[in-house]
Amino acid sequence: SISPMTAPVYRMAIEAEGFYSLRQTFSHAELVSDPEIDEIVLVDQKPGRTLFVFGGDAMIGRRFYDPFEGEPVLVSGPTVLEDSKSLLAEMKPYLEVADYASINLETPVFETPPSAPAPKSVTFYSAPETLEALEWASVDYVALGNNHVYDFLEPGLDVTLAHLRESQLDFSGAGKNEAEALKAFRLQRGSDQFDFLSYVGWPAGPPTQSAEVDKGGAALGTTENLLTTTIASTQANGIPVLQFHGGLEYVEEPTLAIVTRLKQAVDAGAALVIGHHPHVVQGLELYQGKLIAWSLGNFLFDQYFYSAQSAALLYVWMDGNEFYHSETVPIYIKGYHPTPAVGPMRDVINRRLTDLSAKRES
């Protein structure tokens, strides 16, 4: 039992020698109404086991700087780095327990736009301090295969890639041409070599957001590209970890086309598949013993309507190319800040994940 000073929420660190540590957050109100905490099971550490954590869509632009009337300015020029870190402060303890943390960086990165934006309805960008804030929060890798990395065309992509190369973040999923965009980032973990691949699900345009033979952009996740890169990884003794950015926004389930495409990638050797873009949580599925997370929702985003404020982090323990165990951490994006969901909000997100996963027969 504990008797802490009264606070709105309490964060617990659960640790034991030889096990991966976990974090749990509870509200004061829920502990007063029900002081019993469900059983918490730790996963043992062993040689060859890796804990990955994945988050969904992330950017720090648009309404973070220029909010709706009556909302606070969350990020301002003089304190952009400190403000950016504050947005991630509550998720940092959940990210730093993993061996390797990944999010989808759904934004170009620069101080001022180097060119006119692409002719599309929604474009945005984030300051370079975003990358430093992600590093501070213990993010290791960012997926670039998405529909906003090319918002400012070739000049914007050039500056973004330059900032990423100067950072400590690993990345893949976009490049100056198709070959560069489709190239995996290889993570060495002991004797295991994990190949992180990232794709956008559709070309869009004109001009297309996807890379071509002589044009930059995001890696296009066609069936051919998914299979070719997955097979190439396995043939080079890699363990393919795929992130796919596509599908319909704000819906509960992936489309049949995406289900077919990604399951074919698993058949070809993909060890783990992570989805994003719908901006809402979809279910998890075990297919042929491999985990597919159809959508994790947002991680750090400025969407203000209710459905986009519920999301999840995903912990995945892998024994080489074999899936061992996974857990989700429900997230409530409160006032554009990602926070661990507590009380009824946590219950709602868990129930959605459970119900949608049941539909996938996982």
VENRALIN-V331536 format. One line per field, one symbol per residue. ss: DSSP state (H for helix, E for strand, - for the rest). psi: psi as a letter, one per 20 degrees, with the letter a starting at -180 (. if undefined). burial: # if it has 9 or more other C-alpha atoms within 8 Angstrom, else .. A space follows every 50 residues. Layout:
BEGIN
ss=???
psi=???
burial=???
END
This chain:
BEGIN
ss=--------EEEEEE----E--EEEEEEHHHHHH----------E----EE EEEEEEEE---HHH------------HHHHHHHHHHHHHHHHHHH----E EEEEE--EE---------------EE--HHHHHHHH----EEE------- --HHHHHHHHHHHHHH---EEE-EE--HHHH---EEEEE--EEEEEEEEE ---------E-E--E-EE-E--HHHHHHHHHHHHH---EEEEEEE----- -----HHHHHHHHHHHH----EEEEE----E--EEEE--EEEE--E-EEE -----HHHHEEEEEEEEEE--EEEEEEEEEEEEE--EEEE--HHHHHHHH HHHHHHHHH---
psi=qqmrqpqgqppppoqqpjqpqrqppqqgghhghnippqpppqpqqqpipp oqpprcppqnadihhmrqpiqqohpqghkggggghhhihiighhhiiqhp pqronmqrorgqpirqrqmrhoqrrqqhigghhgghjkphqppinrjihk hkbgghgggghghhhirjpqrriqairgghhipqppppnciqopooqpqq iqhaaqqqiqqagkqraqpplrgggggghgghghhkkropopppoaapqk rhqqqhggggghhhhghiiphpppqrhijrparqpopkjqppohpibqgn rkpiqghjipaqqoppppncjppgqqqqopponokjppqpprchgggggh ggggghhhhjk.
burial=.........#........#####.####.##................### ############.##.#.....#.##...##.###.############.# ##########..#...##....############################ ###########.##....##########.#######..#..######### ###....#####..#########.###.###.##...###########.# ##.#...##.######.####################..########### ##.....#############.##.....#####..########.###.## .#######.#.#
END
